[in-house]
Amino acid sequence: MQSRTRLRALWPFAPYIVVSAIHVIANATHSPLTTPTKALLMPLLALPVLLAWKTLAPRGAAVLLTAALAFSWLGDEAGLFFPFAPELPLMLGFFGLAHIAYILLFLRHLRVRRLPMWTVVFVLWWLFMIAILGPHTGSLLVAVGAYGIVLAGTAATSARCRTMIAWGGVFFLSSDSILAFRLFQPEAMPDWTSPAVMVTYTIGQGLIVAGALLALRREDPAPAHTRAALADRDRESLA
């Protein structure tokens, strides 16, 4: 019964999966479909959230998830929505807000375990990226460094959630890592890395949203029970 419930919860992802595949192919072939399909990605990923809205609890978690997708959409389309402003700083700003929303969602509503020791790798990742790309970022060094912190924070806090969400955090981090090299060291990046950015991005966002919906549905009491037990244990450890 539970598996059937989960399948019903996941079928609304079909339009997002189809358009994601079309977008990646269009990106790889330099098709004019690249731009319109990218604009559809986050609205289509929000569709399963909206369809499941009445079954999601707590409502604050659903709001944070929706906010993360909205800010991601603004980041994706910063150049289109704000043609009068520099695209890259706006993109960093909107995605930074999206990551903050995800971090709050993970820590407040979706955590099921303590922070694994292996997440120290995300600190090492940030130091590596700053060391390699920092000299190429110019006046954006502070903004890029700050964005790297919240990106690493998303990946680290996703590791406290169910496995699907944790993998989503890893794919999201991978996408932005490839994109960072394409932005600041484009001469070193082959053409195939452009669709690679979107493959990892669409997978990462999709896994995070799917995992969140499975955890937040009222029919799935296990995550809520686990989160409550973990919260009680944390309070006892602080006492």
C-alpha positions as CSV (number, residue, x, y, z in Angstrom):
1,M,0.0,0.0,0.0
2,Q,2.8,2.4,0.9
3,S,4.6,1.8,-2.3
4,R,1.4,2.5,-4.3
5,T,1.0,5.7,-2.5
6,R,4.5,6.7,-3.3
7,L,4.0,5.9,-7.0
8,R,0.9,8.1,-7.1
9,A,2.9,10.9,-5.5
10,L,5.6,10.7,-8.1
11,W,3.6,10.5,-11.4
12,P,3.1,14.3,-11.5
13,F,6.9,14.5,-12.1
14,A,6.4,13.1,-15.6
15,P,6.2,16.5,-17.4
16,Y,9.3,17.7,-15.6
17,I,11.2,14.6,-16.6
18,V,10.2,14.8,-20.2
19,V,11.0,18.5,-20.5
20,S,14.3,18.0,-18.7
21,A,15.3,15.4,-21.2
22,I,14.3,17.6,-24.1
23,H,16.2,20.5,-22.6
24,V,19.4,18.6,-22.1
25,I,19.3,17.3,-25.7
26,A,18.5,20.8,-27.0
27,N,21.4,22.2,-25.0
28,A,23.8,19.6,-26.4
29,T,22.7,20.2,-30.0
30,H,22.4,24.0,-29.7
31,S,18.7,23.9,-30.5
32,P,16.5,26.9,-30.2
33,L,14.4,24.8,-27.8
34,T,17.1,25.3,-25.1
35,T,15.7,28.7,-23.9
36,P,12.0,27.9,-23.7
37,T,12.5,24.5,-22.1
38,K,14.8,25.9,-19.4
39,A,12.1,28.4,-18.5
40,L,9.6,25.6,-18.0
41,L,11.8,23.4,-15.7
42,M,11.1,25.0,-12.3
43,P,7.4,25.6,-12.9
44,L,6.9,22.0,-14.0
45,L,8.9,20.9,-10.9
46,A,6.5,23.0,-8.8
47,L,3.5,21.2,-10.3
48,P,3.9,18.1,-8.0
49,V,4.2,20.3,-5.0
50,L,1.0,22.2,-5.9
51,L,-0.9,19.0,-6.6
52,A,0.1,17.5,-3.3
53,W,-0.4,20.8,-1.4
54,K,-3.4,19.7,0.7
55,T,-1.5,16.5,1.9
56,L,1.7,18.3,2.9
57,A,2.5,19.0,6.6
58,P,3.6,21.1,8.2
59,R,2.6,23.9,5.9
60,G,5.7,25.9,6.7
61,A,7.8,23.1,5.0
62,A,5.7,23.3,1.9
63,V,6.1,27.1,1.8
64,L,9.9,26.7,2.1
65,L,10.0,24.1,-0.7
66,T,7.9,26.3,-3.0
67,A,10.1,29.3,-2.2
68,A,13.3,27.3,-3.1
69,L,11.8,26.5,-6.5
70,A,10.6,30.0,-7.1
71,F,14.1,31.5,-6.3
72,S,15.7,28.8,-8.5
73,W,13.4,29.8,-11.3
74,L,14.4,33.4,-10.9
75,G,18.1,32.3,-10.9
76,D,17.6,30.3,-14.0
77,E,15.9,33.2,-15.8
78,A,17.7,36.2,-14.3
79,G,18.8,37.4,-17.7
80,L,15.3,37.2,-19.1
81,F,13.4,38.7,-16.2
82,F,16.0,41.4,-15.4
83,P,17.7,42.3,-18.7
84,F,18.6,45.7,-17.3
85,A,20.9,44.3,-14.6
86,P,24.1,42.2,-14.5
87,E,23.0,38.6,-14.9
88,L,25.6,36.7,-12.9
89,P,25.3,38.6,-9.6
90,L,21.5,38.3,-9.8
91,M,21.8,34.6,-10.6
92,L,24.1,34.1,-7.5
93,G,21.7,36.1,-5.4
94,F,18.5,34.2,-6.3
95,F,20.2,30.8,-6.1
96,G,21.7,31.8,-2.8
97,L,18.2,32.5,-1.5
98,A,17.0,29.1,-2.9
99,H,19.8,27.4,-1.0
100,I,18.9,29.2,2.2
101,A,15.3,28.0,1.8
102,Y,16.5,24.4,1.2
103,I,18.8,24.6,4.3
104,L,15.9,25.7,6.5
105,L,13.7,23.1,5.1
106,F,16.2,20.3,5.7
107,L,17.1,21.4,9.2
108,R,13.6,22.3,10.5
109,H,11.4,19.7,8.8
110,L,13.3,16.9,7.0
111,R,16.2,15.8,9.1
112,V,16.2,12.2,10.2
113,R,19.9,11.7,11.3
114,R,22.8,13.6,12.7
115,L,25.3,15.3,10.5
116,P,27.6,12.5,9.1
117,M,31.3,13.0,9.6
118,W,32.0,12.6,5.9
119,T,30.3,15.9,5.2
120,V,33.6,17.6,6.1
121,V,34.3,16.9,2.4
122,F,32.1,19.9,1.6
123,V,34.4,22.2,3.5
124,L,37.3,20.8,1.5
125,W,35.3,21.3,-1.7
126,W,34.8,25.0,-0.8
127,L,38.4,25.6,-0.1
128,F,39.4,23.9,-3.3
129,M,37.0,25.9,-5.4
130,I,38.1,29.2,-3.9
131,A,41.8,28.3,-4.4
132,I,41.3,27.3,-8.0
133,L,38.7,29.8,-9.2
134,G,39.1,32.7,-6.8
135,P,41.8,34.4,-8.8
136,H,39.5,34.3,-11.8
137,T,36.4,35.8,-10.2
138,G,37.6,39.4,-10.0
139,S,35.1,41.7,-8.2
140,L,32.8,38.7,-7.6
141,L,35.1,36.9,-5.2
142,V,33.1,37.7,-2.1
143,A,29.8,36.9,-3.8
144,V,31.1,33.6,-5.2
145,G,32.7,32.7,-1.9
146,A,29.4,33.4,0.0
147,Y,27.4,31.5,-2.6
148,G,29.8,28.5,-2.2
149,I,29.2,28.5,1.5
150,V,25.4,28.2,1.1
151,L,25.8,25.7,-1.7
152,A,28.0,23.5,0.5
153,G,25.5,24.1,3.3
154,T,22.7,22.7,1.2
155,A,24.8,19.6,0.3
156,A,25.8,19.1,4.0
157,T,22.3,19.5,5.5
158,S,20.8,17.3,2.8
159,A,22.9,14.5,4.2
160,R,20.8,14.7,7.4
161,C,17.7,13.8,5.4
162,R,16.5,10.7,3.6
163,T,18.8,9.2,1.0
164,M,17.0,10.6,-2.0
165,I,17.3,14.1,-0.7
166,A,21.0,13.6,0.1
167,W,21.7,12.4,-3.4
168,G,19.8,15.5,-4.7
169,G,22.2,17.7,-2.7
170,V,25.2,16.0,-4.2
171,F,23.9,16.4,-7.8
172,F,23.1,20.1,-7.2
173,L,26.6,20.7,-5.9
174,S,28.0,18.9,-8.9
175,S,26.0,21.0,-11.3
176,D,27.1,24.3,-9.8
177,S,30.7,23.1,-9.6
178,I,30.8,22.4,-13.3
179,L,29.0,25.7,-14.0
180,A,31.5,27.6,-11.9
181,F,34.4,26.3,-14.1
182,R,32.4,27.1,-17.2
183,L,31.9,30.7,-16.0
184,F,35.4,31.4,-14.7
185,Q,37.6,29.1,-16.7
186,P,35.7,28.5,-19.9
187,E,38.8,27.8,-22.0
188,A,39.4,24.7,-19.9
189,M,35.9,23.2,-20.3
190,P,34.8,21.1,-23.3
191,D,31.4,21.6,-24.9
192,W,29.9,18.5,-23.3
193,T,30.1,20.2,-19.9
194,S,27.2,22.5,-20.9
195,P,24.6,19.7,-21.0
196,A,26.3,18.1,-18.0
197,V,25.4,21.2,-15.9
198,M,21.8,20.7,-16.8
199,V,21.7,16.9,-16.4
200,T,23.1,17.2,-12.8
201,Y,20.9,20.2,-12.0
202,T,17.6,18.7,-13.1
203,I,18.4,15.4,-11.4
204,G,19.5,17.2,-8.2
205,Q,16.4,19.4,-8.0
206,G,14.1,16.5,-8.9
207,L,15.5,14.2,-6.2
208,I,15.3,16.9,-3.6
209,V,11.6,17.7,-4.4
210,A,10.6,14.1,-4.7
211,G,12.2,13.2,-1.5
212,A,10.7,16.1,0.3
213,L,7.2,15.3,-0.9
214,L,7.5,11.7,0.2
215,A,8.6,12.9,3.6
216,L,6.0,15.6,4.0
217,R,2.9,13.7,2.9
218,R,0.5,13.1,5.8
219,E,0.1,9.5,4.7
220,D,3.8,8.9,5.5
221,P,4.0,9.0,9.3
222,A,7.5,7.5,9.6
223,P,9.5,10.7,8.8
224,A,7.5,12.8,11.2
225,H,7.9,10.2,14.0
226,T,11.6,9.9,13.3
227,R,12.0,13.7,13.3
228,A,10.2,14.0,16.6
229,A,12.3,11.2,18.2
230,L,15.5,12.9,16.9
231,A,14.4,16.3,18.2
232,D,13.7,14.8,21.7
233,R,17.1,13.2,21.7
234,D,18.8,16.4,20.7
235,R,17.0,18.3,23.5
236,E,18.1,15.6,26.0
237,S,21.7,15.9,24.8
238,L,21.6,19.7,25.3
239,A,20.1,19.4,28.8
